[in-house]
Amino acid sequence: MSAMANSASSCPSDLADVVIIGAGFSGTIAAIVLARSGYSVSLIDRHKVYPPDFRAEHLDEVQSEGLSRLGLLDGMMAGVPCVDHVACARYGRFLEIKRTRNYGITYASMVNAARRLLPATVNNITGRVVDISTGPEEQRVLLADGRSFHGRLLVLASGLGYALCRRAGIERRILREAHSLTFGFDMMPPEGREFPYPFYVYLGERPQDRIDYLAAFYIGDTMRANLFTYRDYREPWTRQMLDQPAEALLRLLPGLGRTLGPFRVPGAVQVRAMDLYVSEQYRRPGVVLIGDAFQTSCPAAGLGVTRLLTDVERLCTVHVPRWMATPGMGVEKIAAFYDDRVKQESDRHARHTAEYRRAVTTEISLGWNLHRQRVALQRRARVTAARMSGGMQDAMARLVHRPASGQPGAA
Ligand SMILES: Cc1cc2nc3c(=O)[nH]c(=O)nc-3n(C[C@H](O)[C@H](O)[C@H](O)COP(=O)(O)OP(=O)(O)OC[C@H]3O[C@@H](n4cnc5c(N)ncnc54)[C@H](O)[C@@H]3O)c2cc1C
């Protein structure tokens, strides 16, 4: 039996339409969208201000369009510089310039910017949830300090942690442990010099290196790099990457310096391993999972934010309005969200991309070698066509350096 049975409970007038656990990216924007639609929302997170956290550090074009559809882009990205081209390089030379919009911003700044957009009607609660009980009529949430909150619907937006999902009877299946290893660090050019491009992607050179790509982009005035690999924590190269990052990088990506120019890594290197998992036994009355609580996204695939935006858009603009129109929160209502074609395709695409990127980066079979050659040929044909039409020079010329302004609300 749940510990909730013994806890002091609030009176029925405290019943919110929706209780959301987790005010990270997904929970916060879900609360905004629901509150703007007139629902009463209780949003609970253990941190009053989202702390520095190594997560998504830029917002791509698809993601900014998703935020825009939810009416949140301008508010969240106000004052954040946007670049509209990405320079792509490999083997020490430039391959192509892709036209695509990107905002560089730390994860904490993104989440805290979203939190500042929360309508005053949201009951914003700081505290650690230790227990939940769910059912077809009413959901209950117990905090470590003894407070409890009730709602018609419980949204679990609690991220990677598994404890609360387990309390709801939901299981997790690991698809692959330590699927990828991502590094984050700052890069600096020598004094008096600048990096040539505001957003730069350098692709891994050989399958045995197990390096997918390095993305370097400005956050404010600092060039930030995310290096996506399929390596292990315990390898000597990983240790070197933590202790002497510039040397470790140039050892495996010797052409990096030729395209980006000389650089040093001034501060500490952050590193994060990611398991791939999916939820199971999740069709339960009264409770839905969104974002990382439902399924992880490999950082190299860059789809975690895309997935959570899809979850929020479908849940909050399509399903919750239907569910709230009639009494009860039975499993047939909840199932409609998980059966949503748009959500299913978004989750499938993220899983597929995670597997594909790992395989295309590391597999050495004849089939994958041929596939890589085909992809390289297709890229070359694209670039040649762009050069012939003058597009490459045009794109190069329009690469703009970021404005000097900072980003909103550093955490
Ligand atoms: C290194 C790295 C790089 C990444 N890069 C990218 C990228 O480039 N592009 C991309 O799209 N995605 C990327 N991702 C994935 C993306 O960051 C995640 O998919 C996204 O942050 C998930 O957001 P969320 O709201 O689901 O979870 P979170 O942001 O983790 O929010 C969970 C919230 O729940 C709260 N919480 C948890 N348990 C409790 C409790 N018991 N009581 C109260 N509160 C609780 C936490 O405090 C937290 O605020 C990356 C991930 C990593 C790790």
The ligand as a Gaussian input file, in Angstrom:
#p B3LYP/6-31G(d) Opt

LIG

0 1
 C       24.527000      15.920000     -21.972000
 C       23.181000      16.049000     -22.648000
 C       23.086000      16.771000     -23.834000
 C       21.863000      16.882000     -24.473000
 N       21.804000      17.558000     -25.637000
 C       20.615000      17.701000     -26.262000
 C       20.515000      18.467000     -27.457000
 O       21.503000      19.009000     -27.969000
 N       19.294000      18.590000     -28.033000
 C       18.176000      18.019000     -27.497000
 O       17.078000      18.165000     -28.038000
 N       18.239000      17.297000     -26.354000
 C       19.418000      17.123000     -25.720000
 N       19.482000      16.423000     -24.563000
 C       18.231000      15.852000     -24.000000
 C       17.388000      16.923000     -23.270000
 O       18.227000      17.736000     -22.477000
 C       16.343000      16.226000     -22.399000
 O       15.552000      15.404000     -23.249000
 C       15.434000      17.232000     -21.683000
 O       16.226000      18.031000     -20.859000
 C       14.394000      16.498000     -20.824000
 O       13.602000      17.451000     -20.121000
 P       12.516000      16.966000     -19.053000
 O       11.655000      18.140000     -18.766000
 O       11.881000      15.709000     -19.503000
 O       13.367000      16.588000     -17.757000
 P       14.194000      17.546000     -16.770000
 O       14.561000      18.815000     -17.414000
 O       15.267000      16.687000     -16.206000
 O       13.175000      17.914000     -15.626000
 C       12.853000      17.045000     -14.579000
 C       12.472000      17.890000     -13.369000
 O       11.841000      17.049000     -12.409000
 C       12.268000      17.450000     -11.126000
 N       12.093000      16.308000     -10.227000
 C       12.536000      15.042000     -10.421000
 N       12.185000      14.256000      -9.378000
 C       11.507000      15.068000      -8.504000
 C       10.905000      14.850000      -7.233000
 N       10.905000      13.641000      -6.632000
 N       10.298000      15.893000      -6.628000
 C       10.273000      17.120000      -7.195000
 N       10.828000      17.385000      -8.403000
 C       11.440000      16.364000      -9.042000
 C       13.731000      17.854000     -11.330000
 O       14.178000      18.725000     -10.307000
 C       13.679000      18.525000     -12.695000
 O       13.474000      19.927000     -12.586000
 C       20.700000      16.274000     -23.911000
 C       20.796000      15.566000     -22.708000
 C       22.015000      15.464000     -22.080000
 C       22.111000      14.704000     -20.779000

